[in-house]
Every structure is written in C-alpha cells, then in structure tokens.
Amino acid sequence: MSSPSPAATAEESGQMSHRQILQALSGLLLAMFAAMVASTIVNTALPPIVADLGGSQTGYTWVVVGTLLAMTATTPIWGKLADLFNQKILTQTALSIFALGSLIAGFSTSMEMLIGARVIQGLGIGGLTALVQVVIASMVSPRERGRYAGYMGSVFAVATVSGPLVGGLVVDTLGWRWCFWVSLPFAVAAWFLLQKTLKLPPRARKDVTIDYVGSLLLMLGVSLLLVWVSLAGNQFAWTSFTSYMLLVSSVAVLAFATWWEAKVAVDPVIPLRLFRDRTTTLATLASITVGVAMFGSGVYLSQYFQLSRGMTPTRAGLMSICMVAGTLVAGILSGKLISDTGKWKRYLVGGSLLVIVGLGLLGTIDRETHLVQVGLFMAVLGVGVGAIQQNLVLAVQNNTAFSDMGAASALVAFFRSIGGSAGVAALGAVLAHQVSDSVTAGLRALGVGMTGSGDSHSVPNLAELPEPIRLVFENAYGDAIAMIFALTVPFALFSFVCILFIKEVPLRRTVQRADEVKQAVAGTPTTVGQQ
C-alpha cells in the first residue's frame, strides 16, 4: 500500500500543506508589500510634499504620525476581531480601507487633507499589520514559522528598499502625488489573490461579543496621548494648561479603559490575562524601542540626507539600502537558524545590543560625517532590528493559546506602533524646537532677519536659499537629528533589560498549545469554516 502524499497527510491532519501555505502567503505578502511601500515611499517624498503644500515641521511630523496614530489605535481591535470573525474577509476589508486612503492622499490639496488621508491609510495598515501575523500563525506552527520568515523578511526588505527609491524617482519625474497611487495596483492584486488562495482550516465556534466601549476608550486614550506628545513644546508649552489637560485626560481615559477591560468587558479587546505570562509582558515592553528604531530612523534619516546633506529624494532613497540590507540579512538568517535549532533568545539579546550600538553611533553624526561611516552605522542598526522585530512576535505566539492568537499578536504590534508613533511625534517635536533655535541663532550671527529667510519652523527648500543661509539650515538639521538618535539610547537599554529577563521556552511544533490539543482529542468542538 502506497504512503499518502504530504498534501493528503496535511489535509487529513487539519493542517495546510507547504504548497497551500505558499499559495496563501502570496496574497498576504503582496498585501504587506503594498502597505510597506506606501509607508516607506513617503519618507523620501515628504520634504518636497510639505514644501509644495506649504507645511511646517509639525505638519511634516503629522503626515507620519497621523498614519501611525490610526494604525496604533486600531491594531489591537483588528487583532481581537481576528479571534471572532472570518480572518480572510477582515484582511480584504483592511486592504480596501488602505486603498481608499491612498487614492485620497494622491488628490490632496492641503496638509490637512493629506493628513486625513494618511489616517485612513493607517486604519488599513493597522489591520494588515495585525492580521497577516495572525493568519500565518493560524497556518504554521511556531517551530516551522522560521521556514517562512525568510519570505516575510525578503518582502519587508524589498518594500523598504524600493519604497524610498521609487519615492525619489517618482517625485523627481512624475510628481509626488504618484507616490500614493503607485501602491494601488499591488493592493488590488493582493485582494484577488487572497480571494483565490486563502482557505484557512476550520476553527472552534465561539460566541461573538464585541467590546465597543473598550475599543472606543482605547482609541481615545492613545490618540490623546499621541496628540500631547506631538504638539507639546511647539504648539503649546510642556508646562501649559493645554499640555496638562491632554496628559491628564489621556491617563484618565487609559486608566478607565484598563478598569473596563479587567472588570466589565465580557470579551475585552486586550485580554489582561495575557500579561500573566512573563514572556508576553516583557516582549511587548521591549517592542516599544523596536518601533522607535524602525519608524524614527526611516523618517529622520531621510530628513538628514535631504536637509542636512543636500541630497535629492532619489539619492536619499539609495542611502536607505544600508539599513535595509542589515535588516534583510539578520531577519532571514535568524529565522532560518531558529527554525533549525528551536533556540530564539540569543538572537533577541544580540539584536537588542546592536540596536543600542547603532542608535548610539547615529547619535554622533553631523553634516560633515563621511557617508560611508553613516552607512555602516545604519547597517548596524538594521541588523539589530532585523534580529528582533519578528522574533519578539514569535516568542509571544509560542506561549499563547490559539484562541487568543489574534489579540496576543496584535498586542506586540500595538506596543511597537505605540513606540513608533510616540517616538516619531516626540522626536519630531524635539527636532522642530532644536532646529528653530539653531536656525534663529545662526541667522542672527549672519545678521539676517527671519523675514529674509522664512519661518525657522518651516521645512526649507534648500535649492532656493543663498549659500550662507543654506549652511545654517544644513548644520541645524544635522546636529538636531543626531541628538534625537542619542535620546533614544536609554529606551534601547530598557528593551535590552526586558529581553534579558525573558524565559526561553522551546518552540512548539503544533499550531495549538499542548493543552488545547488534549482538549480537542478529549472532545471535538463544533467548528465553523473560514473560507
């Protein structure tokens, strides 16, 4: 009697075959590619976009923060929905929302319209960020997940490299509006690929209870916090009444949200029981710095190359290869080694050390630092980020029950987005203040009044400035951007300590935990299909 084929065996065991997983991954990875390109393509395009729309440094920051805010506030909600509803339909919905935001962004006629469109984009990206991780966890066991991490790492790297490059080329040739439209064909193709290829195994039936109050409180609290971090120090003083009101309001709303989730909600958006697991608690805290390093480096290094080194958007995009190459190599290599050995903590520890070193080195750059040196510093940071960004999620998923996989996966992404959103917003506020002070002092030394050079808070068009004034702006941006990298080092140290105290648990070879497998054997639950 001939032995059954691998595909047949997979189907009989309720798991997907390698071929089926790859087919499903094609649509998921294309969706992530579209979202990543849309996020990274803006980095090199922002200086000319903001200059064309007459924006300020605060507006520059909010084009990024608006997306991150929406993504951050909704990621845990998407993750919880993934535990309750059809994951395929949710992923396609997130793609549709993202495509709508991209379309509107390209037609923007003001900074306010652009920021609003970027918020819509962020809603969709938040869904994709949470759902892709959840769907992959539904298909592949933690031990085998490293086998597919290479595909995810490659897509991430290609999108991150091509985004700034395409952004620079598009701005220099077609105009900045096409930076938002270029991702639309990928989003449409991903939608139809998912429709054709994504067929998830059946899941246990469970009563659906949506925590509307908890969702609203969470979004409101996070939004108030990010608005405070972003605007304090520029739109109003840190010690002003407005600042205190925003801070107190955000803390009060988040405290009430925590009480609601713990005591009232039947099926909370963020189940607080997840924090009983030490690995989950420490990994979510450590992911904060990963968010700062991921989002902050892309945004502010692009400003450094264009506004301090006088590069075109295309050349600034080329420089991003240094960091992305490190991220790609570290992500693929660590995923392969983890899948082969089952050991993962050593890569988290080593990666977090490299993040500290990379951020510290970037804190020493200025307008005259050799570009090769800057590139090496970026590569060090990239290797560190690549070694920990996916593996923190893997560590949490390995300890989490399958029934909570969506909420737990989204939890790590949520804290990573919090770090990125708050980090970009806070660093943007510090950058704007530092640049303004430096430019004012520099122009005063030249005997030039602000009416002769524009507002020191605005993002300048260097090509239109006389040489002495241009040097003032270039030096100001070079010094200020180095300073904000140095400010992130203490947070990286905090993440390193968190990772040191994570207990390494061997990666399981089943999608479900051992206790869930035993329950399934003892009594088969009623299931619903997810087509």
C-alpha positions in Angstrom: 0.0 0.0 0.0 1.5 3.3 -1.0 2.1 6.0 1.5 -0.1 9.1 1.4 1.2 12.2 -0.2 2.4 15.1 2.1 -0.6 17.2 0.9 -3.0 14.5 1.7 -1.4 14.0 5.1 -1.7 17.7 5.8 -5.3 17.9 4.9 -6.2 14.8 6.9 -4.5 16.3 10.0 -6.3 19.5 9.6 -3.2 21.4 8.7 -2.2 23.1 5.4 0.5 21.6 3.2 3.6 23.5 2.3 2.2 24.3 -1.2 -1.1 25.6 0.2 0.8 27.8 2.7 2.9 29.3 0.0 -0.1 29.9 -2.2 -1.9 31.7 0.7 1.3 33.6 1.6 1.4 35.1 -1.9 -1.6 37.2 -1.3 -0.7 38.0 2.3 2.9 39.1 1.4 1.7 41.1 -1.5 -0.7 42.9 0.8 2.1 43.6 3.2 4.3 44.8 0.3 1.7 47.3 -0.7 1.4 48.6 2.9 5.1 48.8 3.4 5.8 50.5 0.1 3.1 53.1 0.9 4.7 53.7 4.3 8.3 53.9 3.2 7.8 55.7 -0.2 6.6 58.8 1.7 9.9 59.1 3.7 11.9 60.5 0.8 9.0 62.3 -0.7 7.9 64.2 2.4 10.3 67.2 2.1 9.1 68.2 -1.4 5.5 67.3 -0.5 5.4 69.5 2.6 7.2 72.3 0.8 4.7 72.2 -2.1 1.7 72.2 0.3 3.2 75.0 2.4 3.5 72.8 5.5 5.6 73.2 8.7 7.9 70.8 10.6 4.8 70.0 12.7 2.9 69.2 9.6 5.8 67.1 8.4 5.7 65.1 11.6 1.9 64.6 11.5 1.9 63.2 7.9 3.8 60.3 9.5 2.2 60.4 12.9 -1.4 60.5 11.5 -0.8 57.1 9.9 1.0 55.7 12.9 -1.7 57.0 15.3 -4.6 55.3 13.3 -2.5 52.2 12.9 -1.6 52.1 16.6 -5.1 52.8 18.0 -6.8 50.1 15.8 -4.2 47.3 15.7 -5.5 45.6 18.9 -9.0 46.0 17.7 -8.2 44.3 14.4 -6.4 41.5 16.3 -9.4 40.9 18.5 -11.7 40.8 15.5 -9.5 38.2 14.1 -10.3 35.9 17.0 -14.0 36.5 16.5 -14.7 36.8 12.7 -13.6 35.5 9.3 -9.9 36.5 9.0 -10.0 36.4 5.2 -12.8 38.9 5.0 -11.1 41.1 7.6 -7.8 41.1 5.7 -9.6 42.1 2.4 -11.5 44.9 4.3 -8.2 46.3 5.7 -6.8 46.3 2.1 -9.9 48.1 0.8 -9.6 50.8 3.5 -5.9 51.2 2.8 -6.5 51.6 -1.0 -9.2 54.3 -0.3 -6.8 56.3 1.8 -4.0 56.0 -0.8 -6.4 57.3 -3.5 -7.5 60.3 -1.5 -3.9 61.1 -0.4 -2.8 61.5 -4.1 -5.5 64.1 -4.7 -4.6 66.2 -1.5 -4.7 69.9 -2.0 -3.7 70.9 1.6 -1.7 69.5 4.5 -5.0 68.9 6.4 -6.4 66.8 3.6 -3.2 64.8 3.3 -3.0 64.1 7.0 -6.7 63.0 6.9 -6.0 60.6 4.0 -2.9 59.2 5.8 -5.2 58.5 8.8 -7.4 56.4 6.6 -4.3 54.6 5.2 -3.3 54.0 8.8 -6.6 52.3 9.6 -6.0 49.8 6.8 -2.3 49.3 7.6 -3.2 48.6 11.3 -5.4 45.8 10.1 -2.8 44.3 7.8 -0.1 44.6 10.5 -2.2 42.6 12.9 -4.0 40.2 10.5 -1.0 39.0 8.4 0.7 37.8 11.6 -2.5 36.2 12.9 -3.3 34.4 9.6 0.3 33.0 9.4 0.1 31.8 13.0 -3.2 30.0 12.1 -1.4 28.1 9.3 2.1 27.4 10.6 3.4 26.1 14.0 6.0 28.3 15.9 8.8 25.8 15.2 8.2 25.9 11.4 7.5 29.6 11.2 11.2 30.4 10.8 11.0 28.5 7.5 8.6 31.2 6.2 10.3 34.1 8.0 12.7 34.4 5.1 9.8 35.2 2.7 8.4 37.8 5.1 11.9 39.3 5.6 12.5 39.4 1.9 9.2 41.2 1.2 9.9 43.6 4.0 13.4 44.4 2.7 12.3 44.7 -0.9 9.4 47.0 0.1 11.6 49.1 2.4 14.4 49.4 -0.2 12.1 50.0 -3.2 9.9 52.4 -1.3 12.4 55.2 -0.8 14.0 54.5 -4.2 10.7 54.6 -6.1 9.6 57.6 -4.0 12.7 59.5 -5.0 12.3 58.6 -8.7 8.6 59.3 -8.8 9.0 62.7 -7.1 11.8 63.7 -9.5 9.9 62.5 -12.6 6.1 62.1 -12.2 5.4 64.3 -9.2 4.7 63.4 -5.5 1.1 62.5 -6.0 2.1 59.3 -7.7 3.9 58.2 -4.5 0.4 57.4 -3.1 -1.1 55.9 -6.2 1.8 53.5 -7.0 0.7 51.0 -4.3 -2.9 50.7 -5.6 -2.2 48.0 -8.2 -0.5 45.9 -5.6 -3.4 46.3 -3.2 -5.9 45.3 -5.8 -3.9 42.3 -6.9 -3.4 41.2 -3.3 -7.2 41.4 -2.7 -7.9 39.0 -5.6 -5.0 36.7 -4.7 -6.4 36.4 -1.1 -9.9 35.6 -2.6 -8.4 32.7 -4.6 -5.8 31.2 -2.4 -6.5 31.9 1.3 -8.5 29.0 2.7 -7.9 28.6 6.4 -8.6 25.5 8.5 -11.9 25.4 10.4 -11.9 27.0 13.9 -13.8 26.3 17.0 -17.2 28.1 17.2 -17.4 30.8 19.8 -19.9 33.3 20.9 -19.2 36.7 19.4 -19.2 39.7 21.8 -17.7 42.9 20.5 -16.3 45.3 23.2 -17.4 48.6 21.6 -16.8 50.6 24.8 -13.3 49.2 25.3 -12.4 49.9 21.7 -13.6 53.5 21.8 -11.8 54.1 25.1 -8.5 52.6 23.8 -8.6 54.6 20.6 -9.4 57.9 22.5 -6.8 57.4 25.2 -4.0 56.5 22.7 -5.0 59.4 20.4 -4.9 62.0 23.3 -1.5 60.7 24.4 0.0 61.0 20.9 -1.5 64.4 20.3 0.1 65.6 23.5 3.5 64.1 22.7 3.4 65.5 19.2 2.3 69.1 19.8 3.7 69.9 23.3 6.8 72.1 23.0 5.7 73.6 19.7 2.0 74.4 19.6 2.0 75.0 23.4 4.5 74.8 26.2 5.1 71.5 28.0 4.1 73.2 31.3 1.0 74.9 29.9 -2.7 74.3 30.9 -3.4 72.6 27.5 -0.4 70.3 28.0 -1.6 69.3 31.5 -5.2 68.7 30.3 -4.1 66.5 27.4 -1.8 64.4 29.6 -4.4 64.1 32.5 -7.2 63.3 30.0 -5.1 60.6 28.3 -4.1 59.0 31.6 -7.6 59.1 32.9 -9.1 57.6 29.8 -6.5 54.8 29.6 -6.9 54.1 33.3 -10.7 53.8 32.8 -10.1 51.6 29.7 -7.9 49.3 31.8 -10.6 49.0 34.5 -13.3 48.4 31.9 -11.2 45.6 30.2 -10.4 44.0 33.6 -13.8 44.2 35.3 -16.6 44.8 32.9 -15.9 43.7 29.3 -17.2 40.2 28.6 -14.7 39.7 25.7 -12.1 42.5 26.1 -10.2 44.0 23.2 -6.9 43.4 25.1 -7.4 40.4 27.5 -5.4 41.5 30.5 -4.8 37.8 31.3 -2.2 37.8 28.6 0.1 39.8 30.8 0.2 37.0 33.3 2.7 35.4 31.0 6.1 36.9 31.7 7.3 36.4 28.1 4.3 38.3 26.7 4.7 41.2 29.2 8.4 41.6 28.6 8.2 41.2 24.8 5.5 43.8 24.5 7.6 46.3 26.5 10.7 45.5 24.5 8.9 46.1 21.2 8.5 49.8 22.1 12.1 50.5 21.2 11.8 48.4 18.1 9.1 50.8 17.0 11.2 53.9 17.7 14.1 52.4 15.8 12.0 51.2 12.8 9.8 54.3 12.2 12.1 57.0 13.6 15.1 56.0 11.6 13.3 55.9 8.3 11.7 59.3 8.8 14.6 61.3 10.3 17.4 59.7 8.3 15.6 60.8 5.2 15.4 64.3 6.5 19.1 64.1 7.4 20.2 63.2 3.9 18.0 65.7 2.2 18.0 68.7 4.6 21.5 68.3 6.1 23.4 66.7 3.2 21.5 68.4 0.3 20.7 65.1 -1.5 17.8 64.6 -3.9 15.0 62.2 -2.9 16.4 59.5 -5.2 19.9 59.7 -3.6 18.4 59.7 -0.1 16.4 56.6 -1.0 19.6 54.9 -2.1 21.2 55.5 1.2 18.4 53.5 2.9 19.8 50.4 1.4 22.5 50.3 4.1 19.9 49.8 6.9 17.6 47.6 4.9 20.4 45.2 3.9 21.2 44.6 7.5 17.6 44.1 8.4 17.1 41.6 5.5 20.2 39.5 6.3 19.5 39.4 10.0 15.8 38.6 9.6 16.3 35.7 7.1 19.4 34.3 8.9 17.9 34.4 12.4 14.6 32.9 11.2 16.4 30.0 9.5 18.6 29.3 12.5 15.6 29.5 14.9 13.7 27.0 12.7 16.6 24.6 12.6 17.5 24.8 16.3 14.4 25.9 18.2 16.5 28.5 20.1 15.5 32.1 19.8 16.5 34.1 22.8 20.2 34.5 21.8 19.1 36.4 18.6 16.9 38.7 20.7 19.7 39.5 23.1 22.3 40.1 20.3 19.8 42.1 18.2 18.9 44.4 21.1 22.6 45.0 21.8 23.2 46.0 18.2 20.2 48.4 18.3 21.8 50.2 21.3 25.1 50.4 19.4 23.5 51.5 16.2 21.5 54.3 17.8 24.5 55.4 19.8 26.6 55.7 16.7 24.0 57.6 14.8 23.9 60.0 17.7 27.4 61.1 16.8 26.8 62.1 13.1 26.7 65.7 11.8 26.6 67.5 8.5 30.2 66.5 7.7 30.3 62.9 8.7 31.6 60.6 5.9 28.7 58.9 4.2 30.4 55.5 4.3 30.6 55.9 8.1 26.9 56.9 8.3 26.0 53.8 6.1 27.9 51.5 8.4 26.1 52.9 11.4 22.8 52.4 9.6 23.7 48.8 8.8 24.5 48.0 12.5 21.0 49.4 13.5 19.4 47.4 10.6 21.0 44.1 11.7 19.7 44.7 15.3 16.2 45.5 14.2 16.1 42.5 11.8 17.1 40.1 14.5 14.3 41.1 16.9 11.3 42.6 15.1 9.7 39.2 14.0 11.2 37.1 16.8 9.5 39.1 19.6 6.2 38.2 18.0 7.3 34.5 17.6 8.2 34.3 21.3 4.7 35.6 22.3 2.8 33.4 19.9 4.7 30.4 21.1 3.3 30.9 24.7 -0.2 31.9 23.6 -3.3 29.8 23.3 -4.6 29.6 19.7 -7.9 31.1 20.8 -6.1 34.3 21.8 -3.6 34.4 18.9 -5.1 37.4 17.3 -5.2 39.5 20.5 -1.7 38.4 21.5 -0.1 39.0 18.1 -1.8 42.4 17.8 -0.5 43.3 21.3 3.1 43.2 20.3 2.3 45.1 17.1 0.3 47.6 19.2 3.2 48.4 21.6 5.6 48.5 18.6 3.3 51.0 17.0 3.0 53.0 20.2 6.8 53.2 20.3 6.9 54.3 16.7 4.1 56.8 17.0 5.1 58.4 20.2 8.7 58.2 19.3 8.3 59.9 15.9 5.9 62.5 17.4 8.1 63.3 20.4 11.3 63.3 18.4 9.6 65.5 15.8 8.7 68.0 18.5 12.3 68.0 19.8 13.7 68.3 16.3 11.5 71.2 15.4 12.4 73.1 18.6 16.1 72.4 18.2 16.2 73.3 14.5 14.3 76.5 15.2 16.7 77.6 17.9 19.8 76.7 15.9 18.5 78.5 12.8 17.5 81.6 14.7 20.9 81.8 16.3 22.7 81.1 13.1 20.8 83.8 11.1 21.3 86.2 13.9 25.0 85.6 13.7 24.8 86.3 10.0 22.8 89.5 10.7 19.9 88.1 8.7 16.3 88.6 10.0 13.7 85.8 9.7 11.7 87.8 7.1 14.7 87.3 4.8 14.8 83.6 5.0 11.3 82.3 6.0 10.0 80.8 9.2 12.5 78.8 11.1 9.8 76.2 11.9 9.0 75.6 8.2 10.7 72.9 6.2 13.0 74.8 3.8 13.7 74.3 0.1 17.5 74.3 0.2 17.9 74.9 -3.5 16.2 78.4 -3.2 18.4 79.6 -0.3 21.6 81.6 -0.6 24.8 79.6 0.3 25.4 81.0 3.9 21.7 80.6 4.9 21.6 77.1 3.4 24.6 76.1 5.5 22.8 77.4 8.6 19.8 75.1 7.9 22.0 72.1 7.0 24.1 72.4 10.2 20.9 72.8 12.3 19.3 69.7 10.9 22.5 67.6 11.1 23.1 68.4 14.7 19.4 68.1 15.7 18.9 64.7 14.0 22.0 63.3 15.7 20.7 64.5 19.0 17.3 62.7 18.7 19.1 59.4 17.9 21.1 59.8 21.1 17.9 60.5 23.0 16.6 57.0 22.1 19.6 55.1 23.5 18.1 54.9 27.1 14.9 53.3 25.7 17.0 50.8 23.8 18.8 49.9 27.1 15.4 49.4 28.7 14.4 46.9 26.0 17.7 45.1 26.4 17.0 44.6 30.1 13.4 43.3 29.3 14.8 40.8 26.8 17.4 39.5 29.3 14.6 38.5 31.7 12.5 36.7 29.1 12.4 33.0 29.7 13.2 30.9 26.7 10.5 28.3 26.1 11.2 25.6 23.4 9.2 26.3 20.2 6.2 24.0 19.8 5.6 22.0 16.7 1.8 22.4 16.6 -0.3 25.4 15.8 -2.2 24.8 19.0 -0.8 24.6 22.5 -0.4 21.1 24.1 -3.3 21.8 26.5 -5.6 22.8 23.5 -4.6 19.7 21.6 -5.5 17.5 24.6 -8.9 19.2 24.9 -9.5 18.7 21.2 -8.7 15.0 21.5 -11.0 14.6 24.6 -14.0 16.3 22.9 -14.1 17.6 19.3 -15.6 21.1 19.3 -18.2 22.3 16.9 -16.4 24.2 14.1 -17.1 26.8 11.5 -15.2 27.1 8.3 -13.2 30.1 7.3 -13.2 30.3 3.5 
